[in-house]
Amino acid sequence: MAMHKNGSHNDKSQIMTLREVAQYLGLHVMTVYKLTRGGQVPAAKIGGQWRFKRDVLEKWLEAQMHQRAD
């Protein structure tokens, strides 16, 4: 993984919270929560909280956009 000068990981590997994903997608937090609980958004539950990998989320979003175009 590429590291920045300050020691943080590349944005592509960034772990995101439910609230961050909602903001990123422009959706309400509860909408993302319901989609995630239903298995429609790729996520992992860690310590009782949902976490998302930015690169996985971007690939999922790209696939969703291609599905709609077909």
Beta strands, then each sheet from edge to edge (+ up, - down):
strand 1: 15-17
strand 2: 44-46
strand 3: 49-53
sheet 1: 1+ 3- 2+
end
